[in-house]
Amino acid sequence: MESKIILITGATNGIGKAAAKELAKQGHTVIVHGRNKDKTLRVLEEIKAETGNANIDILLGDLFLLSDVKKMADDVKKKYQKLDVLINNAGGTMGKVREATDEGFEKTIVLNLLSPFLLTQSLLPLLSNAPSARIINVSSEMHKFGGKPFFHDFQLEKNYDSVRAYGLSKLYLIWISRHLSAELKPKNITVNTVHPGVSNTNFGLDADRGFFTNLVGKLLMRFSLTAEQGAASLIYLASSDDVEHVTGLYYGPKKKPAEPSDRYYSIENENRVWGYCSQIVAPYMDT
Ligand SMILES: NC(=O)c1ccc[n+]([C@@H]2O[C@H](COP(=O)([O-])OP(=O)(O)OC[C@H]3O[C@@H](n4cnc5c(N)ncnc54)[C@H](OP(=O)(O)O)[C@@H]3O)[C@@H](O)[C@H]2O)c1
């Protein structure tokens, strides 16, 4: 198998870390993204020691901040001439009270939607330099439970609820992935989304979503997949020759394509979300 350069966001824990280890085992150069320097360095050493692969690198940045995402993209561009695979895996759900970042964005929407959008757009020149490249966006079946989109209130200033914010951010991620997939077809860059399956990770553990939701989350985790099982479709889409030209699909766990909800989908809605993301990230893009 040809060795690839693969960047995985949120690779310091859970599904991202499991994917990073397996892809390192396969001999690829893996760039482990994390927000905490000490933790990311520990994971780097752990992956090197467990896989015997010395070609592991780190990339630091807080995905709550678009200014950090811009810096991350600049750091990658300084060091690498091409990127074969970008896995936008980092994500999370927030608490029952809406929180905004210092840049003024609701935390769930910026982490799960705007940051991967900006990182992808900023790294397109590097992805285009690879003979064929792959973008994998980690979504969730919870995209079916966010309810009706609020196009007049993308930041959920008036309509915040943690399940809604998480569900809508992952729904919009599927729509922008579809949009990008169509745009990039002539360039030999594929774009797919993944629902990893409920997996036993740190997901949601540090968010206070209220007694009932916290309890359901903890119970679900007990009967869930392991992080390694949750990473299976990410690893497959990143490295298998079988999916070299597969694009625009939504994969479930176990490497199987699945059907996302089309309840609120229309090309107009897809374009609205695309337009909104493009407008928000514009000040953080190189001109
Ligand atoms: N677990 C599930 O059941 C499940 C189901 C469906 C979808 N997903 C999706 O799968 C992806 C991975 O989640 P997981 O289950 O592996 O969760 P996890 O164990 O909580 O790992 C999340 C990763 O994202 C990083 N991260 C979170 N906020 C960040 C920020 N502001 N800046 C930079 N990095 C940040 C975390 O960094 P730290 O290590 O510093 O915390 C960690 O590396 C997410 O997109 C999630 O929405 C998970």
The ligand as an SDF file (V2000), in Angstrom:
LIG
                    3D

 48 52  0  0  0  0  0  0  0  0999 V2000
  -18.6060    8.5000   20.5130 N   0  0  0  0  0  0  0  0  0  0  0  0
  -19.7420    8.4280   19.8550 C   0  0  0  0  0  0  0  0  0  0  0  0
  -20.6670    7.6750   20.2480 O   0  0  0  0  0  0  0  0  0  0  0  0
  -19.9680    9.2260   18.6020 C   0  0  0  0  0  0  0  0  0  0  0  0
  -21.1190    8.9570   17.8410 C   0  0  0  0  0  0  0  0  0  0  0  0
  -21.3190    9.6830   16.6680 C   0  0  0  0  0  0  0  0  0  0  0  0
  -20.3970   10.6250   16.2620 C   0  0  0  0  0  0  0  0  0  0  0  0
  -19.2900   10.8750   17.0230 N   0  0  0  0  0  0  0  0  0  0  0  0
  -18.3290   11.8710   16.5400 C   0  0  0  0  0  0  0  0  0  0  0  0
  -17.0540   11.2720   16.4920 O   0  0  0  0  0  0  0  0  0  0  0  0
  -16.0390   12.2720   16.6000 C   0  0  0  0  0  0  0  0  0  0  0  0
  -15.0070   11.8500   17.6220 C   0  0  0  0  0  0  0  0  0  0  0  0
  -15.6160   11.8060   18.8900 O   0  0  0  0  0  0  0  0  0  0  0  0
  -15.1730   10.8000   20.0500 P   0  0  0  0  0  0  0  0  0  0  0  0
  -16.3460    9.9610   20.3490 O   0  0  0  0  0  0  0  0  0  0  0  0
  -13.8750   10.1630   19.7340 O   0  0  0  0  0  0  0  0  0  0  0  0
  -15.0530   11.8520   21.2530 O   0  0  0  0  0  0  0  0  0  0  0  0
  -13.8460   12.1890   22.2690 P   0  0  0  0  0  0  0  0  0  0  0  0
  -13.3130   10.9590   22.8860 O   0  0  0  0  0  0  0  0  0  0  0  0
  -14.4210   13.2500   23.1540 O   0  0  0  0  0  0  0  0  0  0  0  0
  -12.7350   12.8080   21.3230 O   0  0  0  0  0  0  0  0  0  0  0  0
  -12.9280   14.0640   20.7210 C   0  0  0  0  0  0  0  0  0  0  0  0
  -11.6170   14.6000   20.1810 C   0  0  0  0  0  0  0  0  0  0  0  0
  -11.8710   15.9400   19.7000 O   0  0  0  0  0  0  0  0  0  0  0  0
  -10.9830   16.8350   20.3830 C   0  0  0  0  0  0  0  0  0  0  0  0
  -11.5960   18.1540   20.5970 N   0  0  0  0  0  0  0  0  0  0  0  0
  -12.7620   18.4300   21.2010 C   0  0  0  0  0  0  0  0  0  0  0  0
  -12.9570   19.7800   21.2500 N   0  0  0  0  0  0  0  0  0  0  0  0
  -11.8770   20.3390   20.6690 C   0  0  0  0  0  0  0  0  0  0  0  0
  -11.4700   21.6710   20.4310 C   0  0  0  0  0  0  0  0  0  0  0  0
  -12.1920   22.7220   20.8130 N   0  0  0  0  0  0  0  0  0  0  0  0
  -10.2970   21.8880   19.7980 N   0  0  0  0  0  0  0  0  0  0  0  0
   -9.5160   20.8530   19.4140 C   0  0  0  0  0  0  0  0  0  0  0  0
   -9.8460   19.5660   19.6240 N   0  0  0  0  0  0  0  0  0  0  0  0
  -11.0060   19.3110   20.2400 C   0  0  0  0  0  0  0  0  0  0  0  0
  -10.6930   16.1500   21.7110 C   0  0  0  0  0  0  0  0  0  0  0  0
   -9.5130   16.7040   22.2920 O   0  0  0  0  0  0  0  0  0  0  0  0
   -9.1290   16.4360   23.8490 P   0  0  0  0  0  0  0  0  0  0  0  0
   -8.4630   15.1000   23.8700 O   0  0  0  0  0  0  0  0  0  0  0  0
   -8.2170   17.5690   24.1590 O   0  0  0  0  0  0  0  0  0  0  0  0
  -10.4000   16.4650   24.6230 O   0  0  0  0  0  0  0  0  0  0  0  0
  -10.5460   14.7090   21.2550 C   0  0  0  0  0  0  0  0  0  0  0  0
   -9.2870   14.4870   20.6770 O   0  0  0  0  0  0  0  0  0  0  0  0
  -16.7830   13.5800   16.9530 C   0  0  0  0  0  0  0  0  0  0  0  0
  -16.9240   14.3540   15.7940 O   0  0  0  0  0  0  0  0  0  0  0  0
  -18.1420   13.0860   17.4320 C   0  0  0  0  0  0  0  0  0  0  0  0
  -19.1370   14.0700   17.2260 O   0  0  0  0  0  0  0  0  0  0  0  0
  -19.0650   10.1880   18.1730 C   0  0  0  0  0  0  0  0  0  0  0  0
  1  2  1  0
  2  3  2  0
  2  4  1  0
  4  5  1  0
  4 48  2  0
  5  6  2  0
  6  7  1  0
  7  8  2  0
  8  9  1  0
  8 48  1  0
  9 10  1  0
  9 46  1  0
 10 11  1  0
 11 12  1  0
 11 44  1  0
 12 13  1  0
 13 14  1  0
 14 15  2  0
 14 16  1  0
 14 17  1  0
 17 18  1  0
 18 19  2  0
 18 20  1  0
 18 21  1  0
 21 22  1  0
 22 23  1  0
 23 24  1  0
 23 42  1  0
 24 25  1  0
 25 26  1  0
 25 36  1  0
 26 27  1  0
 26 35  1  0
 27 28  2  0
 28 29  1  0
 29 30  1  0
 29 35  2  0
 30 31  1  0
 30 32  2  0
 32 33  1  0
 33 34  2  0
 34 35  1  0
 36 37  1  0
 36 42  1  0
 37 38  1  0
 38 39  2  0
 38 40  1  0
 38 41  1  0
 42 43  1  0
 44 45  1  0
 44 46  1  0
 46 47  1  0
M  CHG  2   8   1  16  -1
M  END
$$$$
